[in-house]
Amino acid sequence: MKYGERIALLREKYSMTQEELSLKLGITRASLSHYENNRREPSYNTITSIANFFNVSIDYMIGRTENPHRIVEQMQTAHEYEEKIEPSGDKVV
């Protein structure tokens, strides 16, 4: 599912018109229509605003996950983060 379909789905889920949502987001109704029909891609700021408005993740908005509320795995230490980046143990100096 593309970002436009997700925007339309969320808007319809909350029984909002394009006009209502565009006013809440501070964009034109025409821009929202272009996004929903995948004729234009929203900017990072716009997609973030939409995700925040509907309380969903950006990953969900751009289609990287089907779970709208995916929580990013938290790493407890910098060492764990380093191990995920360089699992072989070879350090780049």
Gaussian input, Z-matrix of N, CA and C with variables (Angstrom, degrees):
# hf/3-21g

backbone

0 1
 N
 C     1     B1
 C     2     B2     1     A1
 N     3     B3     2     A2     1     D1
 C     4     B4     3     A3     2     D2
 C     5     B5     4     A4     3     D3
 N     6     B6     5     A5     4     D4
 C     7     B7     6     A6     5     D5
 C     8     B8     7     A7     6     D6
 N     9     B9     8     A8     7     D7
 C    10    B10     9     A9     8     D8
 C    11    B11    10    A10     9     D9
 N    12    B12    11    A11    10    D10
 C    13    B13    12    A12    11    D11
 C    14    B14    13    A13    12    D12
 N    15    B15    14    A14    13    D13
 C    16    B16    15    A15    14    D14
 C    17    B17    16    A16    15    D15
 N    18    B18    17    A17    16    D16
 C    19    B19    18    A18    17    D17
 C    20    B20    19    A19    18    D18
 N    21    B21    20    A20    19    D19
 C    22    B22    21    A21    20    D20
 C    23    B23    22    A22    21    D21
 N    24    B24    23    A23    22    D22
 C    25    B25    24    A24    23    D23
 C    26    B26    25    A25    24    D24
 N    27    B27    26    A26    25    D25
 C    28    B28    27    A27    26    D26
 C    29    B29    28    A28    27    D27
 N    30    B30    29    A29    28    D28
 C    31    B31    30    A30    29    D29
 C    32    B32    31    A31    30    D30
 N    33    B33    32    A32    31    D31
 C    34    B34    33    A33    32    D32
 C    35    B35    34    A34    33    D33
 N    36    B36    35    A35    34    D34
 C    37    B37    36    A36    35    D35
 C    38    B38    37    A37    36    D36
 N    39    B39    38    A38    37    D37
 C    40    B40    39    A39    38    D38
 C    41    B41    40    A40    39    D39
 N    42    B42    41    A41    40    D40
 C    43    B43    42    A42    41    D41
 C    44    B44    43    A43    42    D42
 N    45    B45    44    A44    43    D43
 C    46    B46    45    A45    44    D44
 C    47    B47    46    A46    45    D45
 N    48    B48    47    A47    46    D46
 C    49    B49    48    A48    47    D47
 C    50    B50    49    A49    48    D48
 N    51    B51    50    A50    49    D49
 C    52    B52    51    A51    50    D50
 C    53    B53    52    A52    51    D51
 N    54    B54    53    A53    52    D52
 C    55    B55    54    A54    53    D53
 C    56    B56    55    A55    54    D54
 N    57    B57    56    A56    55    D55
 C    58    B58    57    A57    56    D56
 C    59    B59    58    A58    57    D57
 N    60    B60    59    A59    58    D58
 C    61    B61    60    A60    59    D59
 C    62    B62    61    A61    60    D60
 N    63    B63    62    A62    61    D61
 C    64    B64    63    A63    62    D62
 C    65    B65    64    A64    63    D63
 N    66    B66    65    A65    64    D64
 C    67    B67    66    A66    65    D65
 C    68    B68    67    A67    66    D66
 N    69    B69    68    A68    67    D67
 C    70    B70    69    A69    68    D68
 C    71    B71    70    A70    69    D69
 N    72    B72    71    A71    70    D70
 C    73    B73    72    A72    71    D71
 C    74    B74    73    A73    72    D72
 N    75    B75    74    A74    73    D73
 C    76    B76    75    A75    74    D74
 C    77    B77    76    A76    75    D75
 N    78    B78    77    A77    76    D76
 C    79    B79    78    A78    77    D77
 C    80    B80    79    A79    78    D78
 N    81    B81    80    A80    79    D79
 C    82    B82    81    A81    80    D80
 C    83    B83    82    A82    81    D81
 N    84    B84    83    A83    82    D82
 C    85    B85    84    A84    83    D83
 C    86    B86    85    A85    84    D84
 N    87    B87    86    A86    85    D85
 C    88    B88    87    A87    86    D86
 C    89    B89    88    A88    87    D87
 N    90    B90    89    A89    88    D88
 C    91    B91    90    A90    89    D89
 C    92    B92    91    A91    90    D90
 N    93    B93    92    A92    91    D91
 C    94    B94    93    A93    92    D92
 C    95    B95    94    A94    93    D93
 N    96    B96    95    A95    94    D94
 C    97    B97    96    A96    95    D95
 C    98    B98    97    A97    96    D96
 N    99    B99    98    A98    97    D97
 C   100   B100    99    A99    98    D98
 C   101   B101   100   A100    99    D99
 N   102   B102   101   A101   100   D100
 C   103   B103   102   A102   101   D101
 C   104   B104   103   A103   102   D102
 N   105   B105   104   A104   103   D103
 C   106   B106   105   A105   104   D104
 C   107   B107   106   A106   105   D105
 N   108   B108   107   A107   106   D106
 C   109   B109   108   A108   107   D107
 C   110   B110   109   A109   108   D108
 N   111   B111   110   A110   109   D109
 C   112   B112   111   A111   110   D110
 C   113   B113   112   A112   111   D111
 N   114   B114   113   A113   112   D112
 C   115   B115   114   A114   113   D113
 C   116   B116   115   A115   114   D114
 N   117   B117   116   A116   115   D115
 C   118   B118   117   A117   116   D116
 C   119   B119   118   A118   117   D117
 N   120   B120   119   A119   118   D118
 C   121   B121   120   A120   119   D119
 C   122   B122   121   A121   120   D120
 N   123   B123   122   A122   121   D121
 C   124   B124   123   A123   122   D122
 C   125   B125   124   A124   123   D123
 N   126   B126   125   A125   124   D124
 C   127   B127   126   A126   125   D125
 C   128   B128   127   A127   126   D126
 N   129   B129   128   A128   127   D127
 C   130   B130   129   A129   128   D128
 C   131   B131   130   A130   129   D129
 N   132   B132   131   A131   130   D130
 C   133   B133   132   A132   131   D131
 C   134   B134   133   A133   132   D132
 N   135   B135   134   A134   133   D133
 C   136   B136   135   A135   134   D134
 C   137   B137   136   A136   135   D135
 N   138   B138   137   A137   136   D136
 C   139   B139   138   A138   137   D137
 C   140   B140   139   A139   138   D138
 N   141   B141   140   A140   139   D139
 C   142   B142   141   A141   140   D140
 C   143   B143   142   A142   141   D141
 N   144   B144   143   A143   142   D142
 C   145   B145   144   A144   143   D143
 C   146   B146   145   A145   144   D144
 N   147   B147   146   A146   145   D145
 C   148   B148   147   A147   146   D146
 C   149   B149   148   A148   147   D147
 N   150   B150   149   A149   148   D148
 C   151   B151   150   A150   149   D149
 C   152   B152   151   A151   150   D150
 N   153   B153   152   A152   151   D151
 C   154   B154   153   A153   152   D152
 C   155   B155   154   A154   153   D153
 N   156   B156   155   A155   154   D154
 C   157   B157   156   A156   155   D155
 C   158   B158   157   A157   156   D156
 N   159   B159   158   A158   157   D157
 C   160   B160   159   A159   158   D158
 C   161   B161   160   A160   159   D159
 N   162   B162   161   A161   160   D160
 C   163   B163   162   A162   161   D161
 C   164   B164   163   A163   162   D162
 N   165   B165   164   A164   163   D163
 C   166   B166   165   A165   164   D164
 C   167   B167   166   A166   165   D165
 N   168   B168   167   A167   166   D166
 C   169   B169   168   A168   167   D167
 C   170   B170   169   A169   168   D168
 N   171   B171   170   A170   169   D169
 C   172   B172   171   A171   170   D170
 C   173   B173   172   A172   171   D171
 N   174   B174   173   A173   172   D172
 C   175   B175   174   A174   173   D173
 C   176   B176   175   A175   174   D174
 N   177   B177   176   A176   175   D175
 C   178   B178   177   A177   176   D176
 C   179   B179   178   A178   177   D177
 N   180   B180   179   A179   178   D178
 C   181   B181   180   A180   179   D179
 C   182   B182   181   A181   180   D180
 N   183   B183   182   A182   181   D181
 C   184   B184   183   A183   182   D182
 C   185   B185   184   A184   183   D183
 N   186   B186   185   A185   184   D184
 C   187   B187   186   A186   185   D185
 C   188   B188   187   A187   186   D186
 N   189   B189   188   A188   187   D187
 C   190   B190   189   A189   188   D188
 C   191   B191   190   A190   189   D189
 N   192   B192   191   A191   190   D190
 C   193   B193   192   A192   191   D191
 C   194   B194   193   A193   192   D192
 N   195   B195   194   A194   193   D193
 C   196   B196   195   A195   194   D194
 C   197   B197   196   A196   195   D195
 N   198   B198   197   A197   196   D196
 C   199   B199   198   A198   197   D197
 C   200   B200   199   A199   198   D198
 N   201   B201   200   A200   199   D199
 C   202   B202   201   A201   200   D200
 C   203   B203   202   A202   201   D201
 N   204   B204   203   A203   202   D202
 C   205   B205   204   A204   203   D203
 C   206   B206   205   A205   204   D204
 N   207   B207   206   A206   205   D205
 C   208   B208   207   A207   206   D206
 C   209   B209   208   A208   207   D207
 N   210   B210   209   A209   208   D208
 C   211   B211   210   A210   209   D209
 C   212   B212   211   A211   210   D210
 N   213   B213   212   A212   211   D211
 C   214   B214   213   A213   212   D212
 C   215   B215   214   A214   213   D213
 N   216   B216   215   A215   214   D214
 C   217   B217   216   A216   215   D215
 C   218   B218   217   A217   216   D216
 N   219   B219   218   A218   217   D217
 C   220   B220   219   A219   218   D218
 C   221   B221   220   A220   219   D219
 N   222   B222   221   A221   220   D220
 C   223   B223   222   A222   221   D221
 C   224   B224   223   A223   222   D222
 N   225   B225   224   A224   223   D223
 C   226   B226   225   A225   224   D224
 C   227   B227   226   A226   225   D225
 N   228   B228   227   A227   226   D226
 C   229   B229   228   A228   227   D227
 C   230   B230   229   A229   228   D228
 N   231   B231   230   A230   229   D229
 C   232   B232   231   A231   230   D230
 C   233   B233   232   A232   231   D231
 N   234   B234   233   A233   232   D232
 C   235   B235   234   A234   233   D233
 C   236   B236   235   A235   234   D234
 N   237   B237   236   A236   235   D235
 C   238   B238   237   A237   236   D236
 C   239   B239   238   A238   237   D237
 N   240   B240   239   A239   238   D238
 C   241   B241   240   A240   239   D239
 C   242   B242   241   A241   240   D240
 N   243   B243   242   A242   241   D241
 C   244   B244   243   A243   242   D242
 C   245   B245   244   A244   243   D243
 N   246   B246   245   A245   244   D244
 C   247   B247   246   A246   245   D245
 C   248   B248   247   A247   246   D246
 N   249   B249   248   A248   247   D247
 C   250   B250   249   A249   248   D248
 C   251   B251   250   A250   249   D249
 N   252   B252   251   A251   250   D250
 C   253   B253   252   A252   251   D251
 C   254   B254   253   A253   252   D252
 N   255   B255   254   A254   253   D253
 C   256   B256   255   A255   254   D254
 C   257   B257   256   A256   255   D255
 N   258   B258   257   A257   256   D256
 C   259   B259   258   A258   257   D257
 C   260   B260   259   A259   258   D258
 N   261   B261   260   A260   259   D259
 C   262   B262   261   A261   260   D260
 C   263   B263   262   A262   261   D261
 N   264   B264   263   A263   262   D262
 C   265   B265   264   A264   263   D263
 C   266   B266   265   A265   264   D264
 N   267   B267   266   A266   265   D265
 C   268   B268   267   A267   266   D266
 C   269   B269   268   A268   267   D267
 N   270   B270   269   A269   268   D268
 C   271   B271   270   A270   269   D269
 C   272   B272   271   A271   270   D270
 N   273   B273   272   A272   271   D271
 C   274   B274   273   A273   272   D272
 C   275   B275   274   A274   273   D273
 N   276   B276   275   A275   274   D274
 C   277   B277   276   A276   275   D275
 C   278   B278   277   A277   276   D276

   B1=1.4495
   B2=1.5301
   B3=1.3108
   B4=1.4589
   B5=1.5261
   B6=1.3324
   B7=1.4643
   B8=1.5267
   B9=1.3276
   B10=1.4619
   B11=1.5094
   B12=1.3259
   B13=1.4630
   B14=1.5223
   B15=1.3263
   B16=1.4712
   B17=1.5252
   B18=1.3284
   B19=1.4680
   B20=1.5227
   B21=1.3249
   B22=1.4675
   B23=1.5246
   B24=1.3308
   B25=1.4616
   B26=1.5255
   B27=1.3234
   B28=1.4677
   B29=1.5237
   B30=1.3145
   B31=1.4638
   B32=1.5273
   B33=1.3233
   B34=1.4655
   B35=1.5254
   B36=1.3180
   B37=1.4711
   B38=1.5278
   B39=1.3282
   B40=1.4630
   B41=1.5276
   B42=1.3295
   B43=1.4657
   B44=1.5257
   B45=1.3255
   B46=1.4583
   B47=1.5195
   B48=1.3194
   B49=1.4585
   B50=1.5325
   B51=1.3218
   B52=1.4621
   B53=1.5258
   B54=1.3005
   B55=1.4686
   B56=1.5292
   B57=1.3305
   B58=1.4645
   B59=1.5213
   B60=1.3287
   B61=1.4617
   B62=1.5235
   B63=1.3102
   B64=1.4678
   B65=1.5315
   B66=1.3275
   B67=1.4694
   B68=1.5214
   B69=1.3259
   B70=1.4735
   B71=1.5260
   B72=1.3438
   B73=1.4579
   B74=1.5254
   B75=1.3369
   B76=1.4609
   B77=1.5162
   B78=1.3426
   B79=1.4658
   B80=1.5273
   B81=1.3126
   B82=1.4674
   B83=1.5312
   B84=1.3224
   B85=1.4563
   B86=1.5276
   B87=1.3251
   B88=1.4606
   B89=1.5331
   B90=1.3313
   B91=1.4701
   B92=1.5193
   B93=1.3240
   B94=1.4615
   B95=1.5233
   B96=1.3059
   B97=1.4590
   B98=1.5279
   B99=1.3264
   B100=1.4747
   B101=1.5317
   B102=1.3261
   B103=1.4751
   B104=1.5250
   B105=1.3346
   B106=1.4633
   B107=1.5273
   B108=1.3103
   B109=1.4663
   B110=1.5225
   B111=1.3276
   B112=1.4706
   B113=1.5242
   B114=1.3252
   B115=1.4662
   B116=1.5233
   B117=1.3332
   B118=1.4614
   B119=1.5172
   B120=1.3271
   B121=1.4582
   B122=1.5207
   B123=1.3216
   B124=1.4648
   B125=1.5249
   B126=1.3224
   B127=1.4640
   B128=1.5241
   B129=1.3115
   B130=1.4731
   B131=1.5245
   B132=1.3296
   B133=1.4694
   B134=1.5166
   B135=1.3198
   B136=1.4637
   B137=1.5245
   B138=1.3259
   B139=1.4665
   B140=1.5276
   B141=1.3380
   B142=1.4675
   B143=1.5178
   B144=1.3200
   B145=1.4733
   B146=1.5243
   B147=1.3151
   B148=1.4687
   B149=1.5271
   B150=1.3325
   B151=1.4726
   B152=1.5252
   B153=1.3181
   B154=1.4691
   B155=1.5255
   B156=1.3206
   B157=1.4661
   B158=1.5279
   B159=1.3362
   B160=1.4665
   B161=1.5340
   B162=1.3348
   B163=1.4607
   B164=1.5298
   B165=1.3343
   B166=1.4670
   B167=1.5237
   B168=1.3185
   B169=1.4624
   B170=1.5276
   B171=1.3141
   B172=1.4652
   B173=1.5279
   B174=1.3331
   B175=1.4709
   B176=1.5267
   B177=1.3129
   B178=1.4588
   B179=1.5318
   B180=1.3211
   B181=1.4641
   B182=1.5278
   B183=1.3321
   B184=1.4648
   B185=1.5207
   B186=1.3318
   B187=1.4575
   B188=1.5162
   B189=1.3199
   B190=1.4685
   B191=1.5175
   B192=1.3259
   B193=1.4630
   B194=1.5225
   B195=1.3147
   B196=1.4640
   B197=1.5232
   B198=1.3269
   B199=1.4576
   B200=1.5230
   B201=1.3163
   B202=1.4609
   B203=1.5289
   B204=1.3146
   B205=1.4623
   B206=1.5121
   B207=1.3088
   B208=1.4620
   B209=1.5251
   B210=1.3186
   B211=1.4574
   B212=1.5143
   B213=1.3082
   B214=1.4557
   B215=1.5207
   B216=1.3303
   B217=1.4563
   B218=1.5199
   B219=1.3216
   B220=1.4525
   B221=1.5207
   B222=1.3112
   B223=1.4528
   B224=1.5196
   B225=1.3231
   B226=1.4514
   B227=1.5196
   B228=1.2969
   B229=1.4538
   B230=1.5179
   B231=1.3168
   B232=1.4630
   B233=1.5215
   B234=1.3407
   B235=1.4600
   B236=1.5348
   B237=1.3267
   B238=1.4597
   B239=1.5263
   B240=1.3184
   B241=1.4633
   B242=1.5250
   B243=1.3103
   B244=1.4600
   B245=1.5219
   B246=1.3097
   B247=1.4654
   B248=1.5250
   B249=1.3191
   B250=1.4583
   B251=1.5221
   B252=1.3288
   B253=1.4562
   B254=1.5209
   B255=1.3258
   B256=1.4555
   B257=1.5249
   B258=1.3465
   B259=1.4592
   B260=1.5223
   B261=1.3115
   B262=1.4637
   B263=1.5097
   B264=1.3081
   B265=1.4567
   B266=1.5113
   B267=1.3275
   B268=1.4541
   B269=1.5193
   B270=1.2992
   B271=1.4534
   B272=1.5225
   B273=1.2814
   B274=1.4520
   B275=1.5176
   B276=1.3210
   B277=1.4758
   B278=1.5027
   A1=108.33
   A2=117.07
   A3=122.01
   A4=111.07
   A5=115.18
   A6=121.14
   A7=111.80
   A8=117.85
   A9=120.43
   A10=112.44
   A11=115.63
   A12=119.73
   A13=110.65
   A14=116.47
   A15=120.07
   A16=110.88
   A17=116.25
   A18=119.16
   A19=109.76
   A20=117.08
   A21=120.93
   A22=110.90
   A23=117.15
   A24=121.24
   A25=111.30
   A26=116.65
   A27=120.28
   A28=110.89
   A29=116.77
   A30=120.27
   A31=110.68
   A32=115.78
   A33=120.19
   A34=111.78
   A35=116.76
   A36=121.03
   A37=110.58
   A38=115.97
   A39=120.91
   A40=112.22
   A41=116.17
   A42=122.89
   A43=112.86
   A44=114.79
   A45=119.99
   A46=109.68
   A47=115.31
   A48=119.76
   A49=108.15
   A50=115.80
   A51=119.32
   A52=110.02
   A53=116.33
   A54=120.70
   A55=110.87
   A56=116.89
   A57=120.66
   A58=111.84
   A59=116.28
   A60=119.57
   A61=111.11
   A62=116.95
   A63=119.20
   A64=111.07
   A65=117.69
   A66=120.78
   A67=111.10
   A68=116.81
   A69=120.91
   A70=111.62
   A71=116.28
   A72=121.16
   A73=113.23
   A74=116.70
   A75=120.36
   A76=113.28
   A77=115.73
   A78=121.21
   A79=108.08
   A80=116.62
   A81=118.70
   A82=109.98
   A83=114.46
   A84=119.61
   A85=109.96
   A86=116.63
   A87=120.80
   A88=110.48
   A89=117.36
   A90=120.26
   A91=110.32
   A92=116.54
   A93=119.97
   A94=110.67
   A95=117.30
   A96=121.33
   A97=110.70
   A98=116.65
   A99=120.58
   A100=110.48
   A101=117.32
   A102=120.44
   A103=110.35
   A104=116.00
   A105=120.15
   A106=112.04
   A107=116.90
   A108=121.08
   A109=113.00
   A110=115.83
   A111=122.97
   A112=113.11
   A113=115.96
   A114=120.09
   A115=111.22
   A116=116.06
   A117=122.45
   A118=108.57
   A119=115.84
   A120=120.63
   A121=109.31
   A122=116.47
   A123=118.47
   A124=110.22
   A125=116.07
   A126=120.82
   A127=109.28
   A128=115.47
   A129=119.98
   A130=110.17
   A131=116.97
   A132=120.01
   A133=111.63
   A134=117.05
   A135=120.46
   A136=110.95
   A137=117.93
   A138=119.88
   A139=109.89
   A140=116.29
   A141=120.26
   A142=110.28
   A143=117.17
   A144=121.15
   A145=111.25
   A146=116.34
   A147=120.32
   A148=109.94
   A149=116.53
   A150=120.63
   A151=110.45
   A152=117.11
   A153=120.51
   A154=111.32
   A155=116.60
   A156=120.65
   A157=110.87
   A158=116.50
   A159=120.50
   A160=113.03
   A161=116.08
   A162=121.84
   A163=112.07
   A164=114.96
   A165=121.68
   A166=108.01
   A167=116.13
   A168=119.53
   A169=111.24
   A170=115.34
   A171=120.37
   A172=109.06
   A173=117.40
   A174=120.19
   A175=110.79
   A176=117.12
   A177=120.54
   A178=110.13
   A179=116.39
   A180=120.43
   A181=111.91
   A182=116.96
   A183=118.78
   A184=113.04
   A185=116.94
   A186=120.65
   A187=116.07
   A188=117.99
   A189=120.04
   A190=112.16
   A191=117.01
   A192=121.81
   A193=109.06
   A194=114.88
   A195=120.21
   A196=111.26
   A197=116.31
   A198=121.57
   A199=109.14
   A200=117.94
   A201=119.46
   A202=113.83
   A203=117.60
   A204=120.89
   A205=112.35
   A206=116.13
   A207=120.53
   A208=109.84
   A209=115.16
   A210=121.21
   A211=107.68
   A212=115.73
   A213=120.68
   A214=109.13
   A215=114.43
   A216=120.39
   A217=109.16
   A218=116.00
   A219=119.87
   A220=110.14
   A221=115.64
   A222=121.01
   A223=107.79
   A224=116.27
   A225=119.91
   A226=113.77
   A227=118.96
   A228=120.16
   A229=110.80
   A230=114.96
   A231=119.93
   A232=110.06
   A233=117.07
   A234=121.18
   A235=110.53
   A236=117.91
   A237=120.89
   A238=110.30
   A239=116.72
   A240=121.12
   A241=109.68
   A242=115.86
   A243=120.99
   A244=111.03
   A245=117.11
   A246=121.21
   A247=111.16
   A248=117.84
   A249=120.01
   A250=111.10
   A251=116.85
   A252=120.71
   A253=110.95
   A254=116.54
   A255=122.23
   A256=109.85
   A257=117.44
   A258=120.22
   A259=114.40
   A260=118.88
   A261=119.96
   A262=111.61
   A263=117.50
   A264=120.14
   A265=112.25
   A266=117.77
   A267=121.12
   A268=108.29
   A269=116.05
   A270=121.35
   A271=109.59
   A272=115.47
   A273=121.46
   A274=106.69
   A275=116.46
   A276=119.67
   A277=109.92
   D1=130.45
   D2=-179.87
   D3=-80.99
   D4=163.43
   D5=-177.05
   D6=-55.96
   D7=-38.33
   D8=-178.91
   D9=-62.95
   D10=-40.82
   D11=178.31
   D12=-65.18
   D13=-37.04
   D14=179.03
   D15=-67.63
   D16=-40.87
   D17=178.38
   D18=-61.31
   D19=-47.72
   D20=-179.87
   D21=-62.75
   D22=-41.63
   D23=179.59
   D24=-61.17
   D25=-45.86
   D26=179.20
   D27=-65.38
   D28=-43.05
   D29=179.92
   D30=-60.75
   D31=-44.53
   D32=-179.99
   D33=-69.15
   D34=-35.66
   D35=177.97
   D36=-57.26
   D37=-36.06
   D38=-179.26
   D39=-98.03
   D40=15.62
   D41=175.90
   D42=51.72
   D43=45.99
   D44=179.25
   D45=-108.12
   D46=146.82
   D47=172.55
   D48=-84.76
   D49=165.91
   D50=174.92
   D51=-60.70
   D52=-39.06
   D53=179.89
   D54=-60.94
   D55=-46.07
   D56=-179.66
   D57=-62.47
   D58=-46.50
   D59=-178.56
   D60=-67.31
   D61=-42.25
   D62=-179.30
   D63=-61.68
   D64=-38.07
   D65=176.96
   D66=-64.38
   D67=-41.67
   D68=178.87
   D69=-63.90
   D70=-34.84
   D71=-176.76
   D72=-88.95
   D73=-13.26
   D74=-178.90
   D75=75.38
   D76=31.96
   D77=176.73
   D78=-125.13
   D79=169.19
   D80=179.15
   D81=-80.18
   D82=155.99
   D83=176.47
   D84=-62.70
   D85=-36.36
   D86=179.58
   D87=-63.05
   D88=-42.07
   D89=177.78
   D90=-61.49
   D91=-45.38
   D92=179.34
   D93=-60.49
   D94=-41.64
   D95=177.87
   D96=-60.59
   D97=-43.03
   D98=178.01
   D99=-61.55
   D100=-41.21
   D101=179.07
   D102=-64.44
   D103=-47.41
   D104=-176.97
   D105=-63.70
   D106=-29.65
   D107=179.96
   D108=-95.96
   D109=10.14
   D110=177.96
   D111=56.61
   D112=31.10
   D113=175.46
   D114=-88.40
   D115=-22.52
   D116=176.63
   D117=-141.86
   D118=150.50
   D119=176.15
   D120=-96.41
   D121=133.20
   D122=177.03
   D123=-68.98
   D124=151.38
   D125=176.30
   D126=-68.08
   D127=167.04
   D128=176.85
   D129=-56.54
   D130=-44.49
   D131=-179.20
   D132=-62.79
   D133=-39.23
   D134=-179.72
   D135=-68.95
   D136=-44.69
   D137=-179.35
   D138=-65.59
   D139=-34.35
   D140=176.09
   D141=-65.91
   D142=-42.72
   D143=178.52
   D144=-61.80
   D145=-41.79
   D146=179.50
   D147=-65.63
   D148=-45.73
   D149=179.09
   D150=-60.66
   D151=-43.64
   D152=179.01
   D153=-65.37
   D154=-41.66
   D155=-178.78
   D156=-60.15
   D157=-43.78
   D158=-177.90
   D159=-92.66
   D160=1.27
   D161=179.23
   D162=57.11
   D163=49.07
   D164=176.29
   D165=-125.74
   D166=165.19
   D167=-179.71
   D168=-80.46
   D169=155.39
   D170=175.09
   D171=-65.01
   D172=-36.40
   D173=176.92
   D174=-56.81
   D175=-40.06
   D176=176.93
   D177=-65.08
   D178=-44.46
   D179=-177.59
   D180=-60.33
   D181=-38.48
   D182=-176.50
   D183=-94.54
   D184=4.93
   D185=173.02
   D186=87.28
   D187=14.68
   D188=179.00
   D189=-79.45
   D190=-16.91
   D191=178.16
   D192=-148.79
   D193=154.62
   D194=175.14
   D195=-91.38
   D196=-10.34
   D197=-179.10
   D198=-90.32
   D199=111.20
   D200=-176.58
   D201=-66.32
   D202=-21.42
   D203=-175.51
   D204=-116.32
   D205=34.30
   D206=-179.26
   D207=-60.75
   D208=130.73
   D209=178.84
   D210=-101.17
   D211=128.34
   D212=179.78
   D213=-67.71
   D214=134.89
   D215=178.42
   D216=-58.23
   D217=130.68
   D218=179.38
   D219=-95.91
   D220=134.65
   D221=176.74
   D222=-101.27
   D223=138.19
   D224=-173.22
   D225=-82.73
   D226=-26.55
   D227=-177.70
   D228=-137.71
   D229=161.04
   D230=175.74
   D231=-63.48
   D232=-32.01
   D233=179.01
   D234=-62.39
   D235=-42.41
   D236=177.63
   D237=-61.41
   D238=-40.78
   D239=178.64
   D240=-62.78
   D241=-46.01
   D242=180.00
   D243=-61.17
   D244=-40.03
   D245=179.34
   D246=-65.93
   D247=-34.16
   D248=178.34
   D249=-69.32
   D250=-33.77
   D251=179.73
   D252=-76.10
   D253=-43.74
   D254=-176.58
   D255=-125.96
   D256=73.08
   D257=-174.79
   D258=-65.44
   D259=-17.31
   D260=-179.04
   D261=-74.75
   D262=-13.44
   D263=-178.75
   D264=88.22
   D265=-6.70
   D266=178.17
   D267=-76.42
   D268=118.72
   D269=-178.26
   D270=-90.96
   D271=139.43
   D272=174.23
   D273=-91.99
   D274=123.99
   D275=-177.51
   D276=-110.61

